[in-house]
């Protein structure tokens, strides 16, 4: 029964994480698919680049909730089925993995920052608060969401180990942190090159198609030359 409940919790967490709210919210509000502009990442930070703050906030909240709710449910009801905090932490990890590789969106997901925050808040509210404070401080000083996320991912497991001790929960947190850092590999390269986008920076507008200037698909100067010859 214990193993069955554990598997159900893990699968449920993954399916909850597989709902890409950046895409869902953008579609519902008539915005472009966040995978088609900016960083191409279906997350709140990239949705913010659309210029619609309400959509970005809604995405952030829902992405956090899909990490928070499954963990909270396991913590509340898991003991009745013989599973506890360790199962809750790994359910959170499953939700995080679902965000990275969503079943419902061809396994093309985001970087998992908001979902990870929701998981941490549910696993340990104090750990979640400390991690959130770390993110806010780094983001406020440097204005880079990616840098704040990377630094927080590094510090979160250390907070757990130093303050609350080395527990089985730590394994799930370390796995989540390593995955989050790995998903920011491109951002790390941009940070080092000085080309990373800052918080709130809008995505560059798409260039007009070349064919728009010439319905026949020919270069514009060719059309001008032919008209002159007439």
N, C-alpha and C positions, 0 to 999 in steps of 0.2 A: 504493500500500500504506500509505503514511504517513497519507494522508487517511482511508482506510478505518479504520485502527486508531484514529485520533483520534475519529472519529464513534462507533465502538463503545464507546470509553472514556466518552465524554460520555453516551451513552444508558444505559450500564450504571450510571454514577454517578447519573443521574436516577432510574432505577428503584429503586436501592438506597435513595435518599433518600425515595422515595415510600412506604416502609413506615412507617406511623405507629405507633411502638412504644408511645406513651402509650395509644392505643386498644387495641392488641393485648394489652399487659400487663394493663391494667385489665379487659378482657374475660376473660382467662385466670384472673385472681385473683378474679373475681366482683364487681368494683367497678363503680361507675357510670361511664358514658362521660365522660371528662374534658371533653368539649365541652358537657356539660349542666350544669356547675356552675362556681362561681368565675369566673375570667376567660373560661372557654370555650375556652381555649387547650390543644390537645393536646400538652402538654410536661411535663417532669419537675416544674417548679415548681407547676403547677396540680394534678398528680397528688398532690403532697405535701399539698395542701389537703384531700385526702380523709381524711387522718390515717394513711394507710398508707405508712410510710417505706420499707419494703422495695420496694414498687411504684415509688415515686419514684426510688429509687437504681437499680433495674433499668432503668427508662425512661431515666434519664440515661446510663447506661453504653451501652445499646443505641443510643440516638440518637447518641452520640459515635462509636461503632464504625461506624455506617453512613456517617459522613463520613470516618473514618480508613481503613477497609479499602479502599475503591475507590481512594483516592489512593495508598496503600501498594502496591497491586497494580500500578498504572501505573508507579510509581517502580521497582519491582523487575523487572517484565517488559516495560515499555514500550520500553526501549532495543532489545530484540530485534525490535521492529516499527517502529523508527525514530521513536518519540516519547519525550519526556523530561519534565523538570520542569514546563515550561509546560503540557503536556497534563495532567500530574498536578494542577496547580493548578486548571485549568478543569474537570477531572473532579470535584474537590472542590466547585467552584462549582455544578456540575450537581446533585450530591447535596444541597447546601444548598437549591437551588431546588426539588428534589423534596420536601424536607421542608416548604417553604412552600406548595407547590401539588402535593400528592401525587396521582398518577394513580389510585391504588387507593382513595382516600377522597374522591372527588368534588372534588378540588382544594382541600379545606378542611384546611389544615395549621397547624403551629405557627409559632413565631418563629425557630427555628433556632439557638438559642444553643449547645446541646450539640453539634449537628452541626457548627457552625462551629468549635467547639473541637477536635473530632476532625480536621477538615480542617487546621487550623493545626498541630496536633501531627504530622500526617503530612507536610505540606509542608516544615516546618522545626521540629523538636522544640524548639529554643531559642526560636523565635518563639512556639510554642504554650505553652511554660512561662512566658514573660514575660507573655503575654496572660492565662493562667490565674491568675498571681500578681496581676495587676491586678484581675481579677474578684473574687478572694478578699478583697483588701484593701478594696475599695469596699463589698462585701457585708458584711464584718465590721463596718465602721464605721457604715454607714447602714442595714443590714438591708433593703435593697431589691434584689431580684434584677434588676429592670428597669433600675435606675440603674447597677448594676454591668455589666450587659450593654451598655448604651449607651456608657458610658465606655470599656469594653474595645474596642468596635467602632471608636471614634474613634482610640484609641491604636495598635491593631494595624498599620494601614498605615504609620503613622509609625515604628514599631519596624522594620518591614521596610525602609523607605526610608533611615532614618538609620544602621542597623547593617549591613544586608546589601546596601544599594544599590537603585537604581531598576532593576528587572528586569521582564520580561514578567509574572512571577508577581504583581507588584504590582497589575496591572490587575484580576486575578481577586479579589485581596484587597479592593481598593477597592469593587468591585461588590458583594461579599458584605457588607461593612461598611455600605454605603449601604442595601442591602435590609434588613439587620437593624435599622438605626435607623428606617427607614420602617415596618417591622412593629411597632415600639414606639411609634408615634404616639399611640395611645390611652393608653399608660402615661405618656408625657411629659405629656399633659394632666392625668392624675391626679396625677402628681408635683407639678406646678405648683399644683394645687388642694388638695393635701394629703390626697387620698383613696386613694392607692395602697396596696395590701395589702403587708404586710411578709413577709419570709421565714418560712415555717412557719405562717402564719396560716390557720386552717381556713376552708373555704367555709361560708357561712351555710346552715343547713338549709333545705330547701325548705318553703314555707308549705303548710299542709294545705289541700287543695281545699275550696272553699266548699260543695260538694255533700256533703262528708262529714258536715256538721252537719245536713243535711236531705236525705234520700234523694229527695224529690220535687223538689229543686232550688229550693224556696222559701226566703226568708229565715227564720231561726229564730224571730224574734219573731212572724211571722204564724202559725206553728204553735202557739205558746203562746196567742195570742189565740183561735184556734179551739177549743183544748181548754178554755179557760175558759168559752166559750159553751155547751159541751155540758152 
